[in-house]
Amino acid sequence: MSISSSIRNSLVPIHKAGYPFIAIGLAATVGLSLVSVSLAWIAAIVTVWAGYFFRNPPRTTPVEDGIVVAPAEGHISMIAEVLPPRELNLPPEPMLRVSVFMSIFDCHVNRTPVSGRIKTIAYTPGRFFSADLDKASDHNERNALAIETPYGLVVFVQIAGLIARRIEHWVAEGDRLEVGDRFGLIRFGSRIDVYLPLGTPLCVTVGQTAIVGETVLARLTEGKSTRRYKTS
């Protein structure tokens, strides 16, 4: 293996959504170097952080019938029985909600928690309360996706946070998704709520750290299945 190949393999990929921010940072670094070395260093540090924020590392996702993996990287901030998001027009029956809070230092590329077909996508404008607050689920800007699975409907919601001002998704209603597929991104600092059928056995607790696409949040079935893994 050549030195260049070794370097490429050791570097974490950066999502293309971060390219404009890195380009602006590099331009600012060059421009400020003509004025002040100190300011140029600050711009360079911000540029490096932008590359770090938009990192898009491969993950090894377990592939198992009925599995639910973390759609975001961060810590499990809340687990509660609540009504599903009203914008999806679902029956007013409680569901089990698992919330994953992302700080500005976590990987922000979001991955699909389950395999299935997207039934509904609903964007709702709103406020920008801190994403670790319970009221953020109802009042913040958000993007809700309902996906049909053989075990019932699963909902996951991208929620903007205190400094997050942009929610992105790259999927459409009717798309078939596999567990662990990349589907969106939120910048900067935010949260994802996963709504599961009431009574779903959970595999995590509040305060636990979740790795996007790898940590198993729950299992929608207790039936026997053969676990496999995919890396993407």
N, C-alpha and C positions, 0 to 999 in steps of 0.2 A: 504493500500500500504506500502511495506517495505521500509526501509531507502535506501537499495541498488537500488530498483526500482526507487525511487525518484531521486537518483543521476544520474542513467542512462538516465532518461527522461529529466533531466535538462542539460545534456551535449550535445554539438553540434557534430554530427558525423564527422569523418575525412575520406576523400576519400583515398582509398588504394594507390593512386599514391604518397601520402605523407609519407607512412610508411618508405621507405628507408631513406628519409631525417631526419625523427624523430629518427630512429635507429642510424644513423651516429651521430646526435646531442647528443643523450644519451651516446653513446660510448665516444665521445669527452669530454663530461662533466665529466664522471667517470675518464677517463685518465688524464685530466688536473687537477682534484682535488688532484692528487698525486704530482703535481708540483706547482700549484698556485691556491689559492682559488679565486682570482680575475678573472683569466682566466676561471676557472670552471663556475663562475657566468655568464660570457659573453656567454659561450657555452650553458648554461642552458636557457638563454634568447633567443638565436637564435633557440633553440629547441622548445621552447614554441611558438615562432613566426611561425615556420614551421607548427606546428599543427594548428595555427590560419589561415595561408595562405591556407592550404588544407582542410579547413572546408567544409562540404557538407550538409548544413542544408536543412530540408524539406521546400518546398514552396507550397503555395496554388494557383494553376493555374486556371484562369477562362477558362471554356470550352465553346466556342461559335463559331458558324459558321463564318468562314472568319476572325477570330481574329488573331492578330500578337502580341506576347508578347516579352519582352526583352530577348535576348539570353545570355546576360551577365549582370553583376552587375557593376555599375559605373555611369558616367554622359554622357548625350547626348552631344557629342562634335561637331558634324557637321550634317547638313541636306543639301543635294544638289541633283541636277539633273545631272547625269553622265552616261557614257556608262558602261555596265556590264563588269565584269572581262574578259579580252580577252582570258584567258586560258580555258574558258568554251565554246568558239566558238558559242556564242549566236548572234542573229542578232544585228547589230550596231545601236540599237535604245536606246535612253536615258531611264534610270530607276530612281526611287527615292531612294536615298541612305540615310540611317539613321545609324550614327556611334555611338557606345557605347564604351567609353574609360574606361579601368579598371586600377586602380592604384594597387600598391603592397599590399594595405590594403583591397581591395575588394575581395569578393568571386569569385574564378576563375573557378568553375565548370560551364560549358556552357550547356544551354538547348535549345531545338528546338523551334524556334519562331512560327512555324505553323504546322498544321497537313498535312501529305502528304507522297508521296513516293520519295525517293532519286533517281534522274535521273542521276546525274553526281557528282563525287568528283574529284577535281583536286588540287594536291599539287604543289606549285611553290617555289623553293628556291630563296633567295634574300638577301637584306640588312637588317640592324637592326636600321633604323632611329627611333626616338621617335614616338610611336604609335599615339600621338595626332596631328601629322603633316599630312596634306592632301596627301603628296607624299607617305606616308606609304602604301596607298592602291595599288599603282602601283609598288613600288620598294622593299617593305619588303617581307620577307619570309611569306608565307600565305597558307591557305588551304580553297578552295572554295567548297561549296556544293550547288547544284541546286536541289530544291525539287518541284515536281509537285503537284499543288493544284487544286481544282475545279474552282479557280478564276484566274488561270494563274501560271506562273513560279515565284517562290520566291528564291532568292539567299542569302546565308549568308556566310561570309568569316571570318575565324579566322586569325588574323594578329599578327605576332610577333612584339615585341616592342624593346626599347633600350636595356633592360637587359633580355628580354625573349629569350630563346634559345631552346625551345621545344614546339611544337604544337602536341596535341594528339587528336585523334577522335576514337570512338569505334563503328562506324557504317560502312555500306558498301552500294554500289550502289544496288538499288532494295529494300532496307529496307523500311518498312512502319513505320513512326514515328508519334507520337501524340504530340500535342502542350505541351510544358513543359517537355518533356522527356530529360534526360541527354544524351548528345552525345559527349562531349569532354572537354578538359581543356588546358589552356595555362599557362606556367610559364616563367617568373615572371613579371607581368605588361604587358598589351597588349590591343587589341581592336578587336571588331567584327563589321563588316559592314553588314547591312541588305539591300538588293536591292528589291524594290517593284515595281509593275506596275505603270507607270506614272499616276498621278491623284488619287492615293490611299489616302483617308482621314487620316491624321495623328492625333494622340492623345497626342503628346509630343512636346516640344520645346527645342531648344539648351540651355544647362545649367541645364536642369532638371535631377534629380537623378533617375536612373532606378533600380528596384529590379528584379534580374534574375527570369524568370518564372512567374512573377506576374504583372509587369507594362505593360499595354497595349500600344504598340507603334502605332498601326494603325488597321483599319478594312478594309478588302478586299471587303466587301459587306456592303451595307446599309440596306439589307433586315432584316426583323424581325426574331429574333431567341430567344430561351430560354437559358439564361446563367446558367451554372452549374459550380461547382468547384471540383477540385481534388487536393489532397495533396500527395506529393511524395518527 
